[in-house]
């Protein structure tokens, strides 16, 4: 086992629970802006100072206590908003357990999770009102409904009493505080008590409920604070859904710890507009966001015919930086202007990102820091930081966290294990699943595979569940190949998986989603796009060992099945592909280079048993090792998928 230990670069202020941390920030940053947001995309910008934030949290917490909700589970569901944030903060800072739910879940999924979590109250956006009315009848534990929309009045319901407006609760809480009610203010908080119950991606019957203690979250804030520091007043844009622990811990809690101004994004279509008007300094995002920025910048450069000029200036600024002369921001001012002129830091997580994107942004004066973590670890356990910046890696463990690679070979690949105070208490009502991932020595088994590189940094290789084992015993991680695909701007996304062939072997196949907007913008035909794709596949195959080469592939213009945090649902997508093939009675390799969306019109329906074997060998990878393969342990097609 290879052990990676952490370092601490900055002094961390002491606090024992989340309420203490929030109160410290209110005292430290007082009248500085804590939030900027709109109630509607075209509405007036609202502002809340740290002092106002503290007052609102105390008022709402007091009001929730007056409803008898202490020590209960309370669901929060809706768009990112100031009201979402104060609801979550009030619950975890003394009332009970917050259950953040994904706003994109279907009605039946919401109802199922409300029942599984045994929630006593739900705080929600107006769009969920009908679902909550139905939940009152179907979820026995649900007694209180609270709607977040500003300016509406309380209204009666048949089974849950009044549907209460959050604004009226705030007013009630303020009145109670003036009367001397201190039930919330003086409520004891045990750092070991559960603060949040978060459900992982997946179907409601399969998703696991992660129990995070108050201490898990506070320790992750402290772990981040020990290795990265941003100026007080840093303007952050809240884009990722707050129900996801990456945005919840890093965006909300760590942002408030460091005295940031949290600017709530009006929606995905308004990201660039919000960056300009709020003059954003920092944003937290997934690779797809930064890839989009990268592609837009280069598309603009190409249209202006300035590719050579930009490359020469990058070369020049690189040389000057060696002499501690940094002219990146003034020389690339026109690029920065498109993002508000103040964008300096991006924090990227949830999936791998092409190192070339990180290098490019660094070359023009924007530092993209890649991190790594899981919901079960509150979430971040490693990342590049102020002193460690190696594109293509997730840096070093955060302060106070230990990471191990389960292999005895230096630089070898193995499962990533995590130990430290950020590891969850366990899975909700599932002791068996908890024991599977947390061993007797306290190591959390992530299910991810990685290695330590020559810089001592952690490199994520892939997921154990998606790993393809070939006949030769060699292992292929689809994520490695998929990352190479991201460099091609005309490909929106990709899925690489293993597929059984008649001889009992496994070959590597892929499905690519082409960008229809790119095709239209560049004036290309579908045939020309298919030709570019074929060339891209050949280029990728030349870069990797033959046994990893893509043998057959199809393309589509329909997005892959993903979670709400944009992770590909591998088993679901592979199942969809297989069902399509079964309906048409064809094999995947018959479709190489074709549009799978038009399957029925592309090829004759030929029974599998009569398929010509020579036809099955279309587009082979020309390498002596190309046939090295074996049957996987489970699933068909033979890729093992992960959510």
C-alpha positions, -999 to +999 in steps of 0.1 A: +000+000+000+013+034-010+005+062+015+001+098+006+002+122+035-011+158+036+005+192+043-009+224+057+002+258+043-021+282+060-034+288+095-069+276+100-092+293+124-107+268+150-144+259+151-162+228+163-194+229+143-210+246+113-230+271+134-198+283+151-181+287+117-211+308+103-212+330+134-174+336+132-179+347+095-208+370+105-185+386+131-155+388+108-171+401+076-202+419+091-213+444+064-195+428+035-217+413+009-224+376+014-249+370-014-260+387-046-289+372-066-321+378-085-355+363-077-361+361-115-335+362-144-346+397-154-353+409-119-334+434-098-302+423-081-307+416-044-279+419-018-275+403+016-246+411+039-230+386+063-248+403+092-282+400+074-274+364+065-268+356+101-300+373+112-320+354+085-306+320+095-313+327+132-349+338+124-357+309+102-341+284+126-362+298+155-394+296+134-387+260+123-381+251+160-415+267+169-432+243+144-418+213+164-393+203+138-363+199+161-344+167+155-364+159+124-354+154+087-363+183+064-361+181+026-350+211+005-356+211-032-355+238-059-332+260-079-301+275-064-313+305-045-306+326-014-337+310+002-324+275-005-292+284+012-307+299+044-331+270+046-302+245+045-281+266+069-309+269+094-315+231+094-279+220+098-271+247+123-294+235+151-328+223+138-322+188+125-310+169+094-312+185+060-322+163+030-312+182-002-330+167-032-322+169-069-346+193-085-345+173-118-359+142-103-393+129-116-424+130-094-422+094-084-386+096-076-392+127-053-420+109-036-399+078-031-370+097-015-393+117+007-407+084+020-373+067+023-359+096+042-390+098+065-390+136+062-412+157+085-411+188+065-403+199+030-390+233+018-395+237-020-399+259-050-434+266-064-429+241-092-430+213-067-463+224-050-484+198-067-459+170-059-459+181-022-497+181-020-496+145-033-467+137-009-489+147+021-512+118+012-485+093+004-457+101+029-469+094+065-441+113+082-446+146+062-465+172+083-452+206+072-449+222+038-429+254+032-428+272-001-397+293-010-412+317-035-412+353-022-443+374-020-469+346-017-494+340+012-499+309+033-526+286+020-544+256+036-538+220+026-560+190+034-533+168+050-504+190+060-521+220+076-511+253+060-486+255+031-464+281+047-445+308+028-409+310+039-410+348+041-438+345+067-417+321+087-388+346+086-411+373+100-424+349+127-389+340+136-378+376+140-408+383+162-400+352+184-364+364+188-376+399+199-397+381+225-366+364+238-370+330+223-336+314+223-345+278+215-324+279+183-297+303+194-287+282+224-293+248+211-264+224+216-248+210+185-228+178+188-202+176+161-209+139+157-246+144+150-259+140+114-261+173+095-271+161+060-286+130+043-276+131+006-288+106-019-263+096-046-270+095-083-290+065-096-325+052-095-344+059-062-343+022-053-306+019-059-293+053-048-276+053-015-283+078+013-250+092+026-250+103+062-226+132+068-219+143+103-215+180+112-179+172+118-174+156+084-184+189+067-164+212+091-133+191+087-136+193+049-138+231+052-107+231+074-090+207+050-096+231+021-086+261+041-052+246+049-041+244+013-059+272-007-066+308+002-086+334-016-090+371-007-119+382+014-146+395-009-138+371-037-169+369-060-180+333-066-206+322-091-229+295-078-237+273-109-237+236-098-268+224-080-266+230-043-280+196-035-247+182-048-221+180-020-193+196-043-212+229-045-227+225-011-193+222+008-170+241-016-193+267-029-216+275+000-197+265+032-161+272+022-172+303+004-188+317+036-157+306+056-134+327+035-156+358+033-166+354-003-196+371-020-217+342-034-234+353-066-263+329-076-264+321-113-297+328-130-294+295-150-270+278-174-279+300-203-269+331-182-235+319-171-214+343-192-239+372-187-237+367-149-199+364-150-197+398-167-223+417-146-210+403-113-174+405-123-168+370-111-134+360-098-139+323-091-163+296-101-167+259-093-177+237-122-175+204-139-152+196-169-181+202-194-182+239-183-145+246-188-145+226-220-173+249-233-153+280-223-122+266-240-140+257-273-157+291-274-124+309-270-107+289-297-137+291-321-135+329-317-098+329-323-101+308-354-129+330-369-107+360-365-077+342-381-055+348-350-044+313-342-007+320-350-007+353-332-022+338-300+003+309-301+032+334-305+020+355-276+016+324-254+052+315-262+064+350-254+045+353-220+058+318-211+094+330-216+088+362-196+073+343-167+106+326-162+120+360-154+090+367-131+074+391-156+037+383-159+019+400-188-007+373-194-038+392-183-030+425-201-019+408-233-050+385-234-074+412-222-098+407-250-103+370-240-108+379-203-133+406-212-157+380-225-158+364-189-161+397-171-125+407-169-119+394-134-121+357-137-089+342-122-097+308-105-117+278-116-122+248-094-130+216-114-143+183-101-167+154-106-149+140-137-115+141-155-106+171-176-082+173-205-049+187-191-045+207-223-075+228-212-059+235-179-026+244-195-042+268-220-061+287-193-030+290-172-011+303-203-036+332-205-038+339-168-066+317-153-057+290-129-080+259-131-075+238-100-086+202-103-099+184-072-111+149-063-136+136-039-169+118-033-202+124-015-191+099+011-160+121+020-179+154+023-166+156-006-131+168-014-100+148-003-073+159-028-066+186-052-040+209-068-035+240-047-016+273-042+017+254-042+010+223-062-001+226-098+004+197-121-022+195-149-036+160-154-034+152-117-056+160-087-026+171-067-020+161-030-043+151-002-060+181+016-049+190+051-056+163+077-065+136+051-046+105+042-049+087+009-035+053+000-031+034-033-039-003-028-008-016-045+028-024-034+043-013-067+057+022-068+038+042-093+015+012-099-023+014-102-046+004-074-079+013-057-078+047-040-085+045-002-092+075+021-089+079+058-097+109+079-124+129+097-142+136+064-153+100+059-191+097+063-208+079+092-223+054+068-251+047+044-286+054+056-304+023+068-278+001+050-251-013+074-241-040+049-232-014+022-214+006+048-193-023+058-184-030+022-168+004+017-154+012+052-130-015+064-120-024+100-090+000+099-112+030+089-102+031+053-129+042+029-127+022-004-136+047-031-140+023-060-118+046-081-084+035-094-054+058-094-016+060-091+010+084-077+030+101-104+066+112-105+056+145-088+040+128-059+006+138-072-025+116-075-037+106-110-072+092-114-072+063-139-108+052-138-135+033-120-133-003-109-169-008-120-162+005-155-129-014-159-127-038-189-105-069-184-091-084-216-083-120-223-046-113-218-053-099-183-047-064-194-070-037-181-086-009-200-102+021-183-128+038-206-122+071-189-087+073-202-098+070-238-128+093-233-105+120-220-085+119-252-118+125-271-125+158-253-099+176-274-121+174-305-146+202-303-170+187-328-176+157-304-199+167-275-193+135-255-184+099-257-188+064-242-162+037-245-171+002-235-162-035-240-182-058-263-183-096-266-173-112-299-180-147-311-146-160-301-153-152-265-130-122-266-138-086-257-131-056-280-132-019-273-161+000-289-173+035-286-204+057-291-198+094-299-223+122-297-216+148-324-223+185-319-251+195-343-245+232-334-209+229-345-219+212-377-243+241-385-219+268-375-191+254-396-214+247-426-205+210-426-226+181-439-232+150-418-209+131-442-181+155-435-187+153-398-185+115-400-152+118-420-138+140-393-148+115-367-132+086-385-100+106-387-102+114-349-106+077-341-075+069-361-055+096-344-066+084-310-058+047-318-023+058-329-017+074-295-026+044-273-014+008-271-031-015-296-050-035-271-068-003-260-077+008-295-113+015-305-123-014-328-158-003-338-178+029-332-211+046-340-222+082-337-253+100-326-268+134-322-287+124-290-271+131-257-260+102-235-280+093-205-265+113-176-271+122-139-281+157-131-244+165-124-236+154-159-219+121-152-227+095-178-248+066-165-228+039-181-250+009-174-281+028-186-265+039-218-250+005-226-284-011-220-299+014-244-274+006-271-279-031-266-317-028-268-313-009-301-291-036-315-314-064-303-345-047-319-327-045-353-310-079-349-276-066-358-242-065-341-224-033-331-195-039-355-219-039-385-227-002-378-191+011-376-189+047-387-227+051-390-254+071-373-271+048-347-300+072-345-310+060-380-303+024-374-334+009-392-326+028-425-288+022-424-285-015-427-306-045-438-321-065-409-300-097-411-304-125-386-273-127-363-268-164-371-265-157-408-241-127-405-211-130-427-180-132-405-159-112-429-184-084-425-179-086-388-143-076-391-149-041-403-125-014-391-100-036-371-073-020-350-041-027-368-019-039-340-006-073-330-022-070-296-055-058-308-072-092-302-060-094-266-093-096-247-114-116-223-149-118-210-157-093-183-170-103-149-205-091-154-230-072-176-235-073-214-223-056-234-192-064-214-183-030-200-188-027-163-205+006-157-207+032-129-230+061-123 
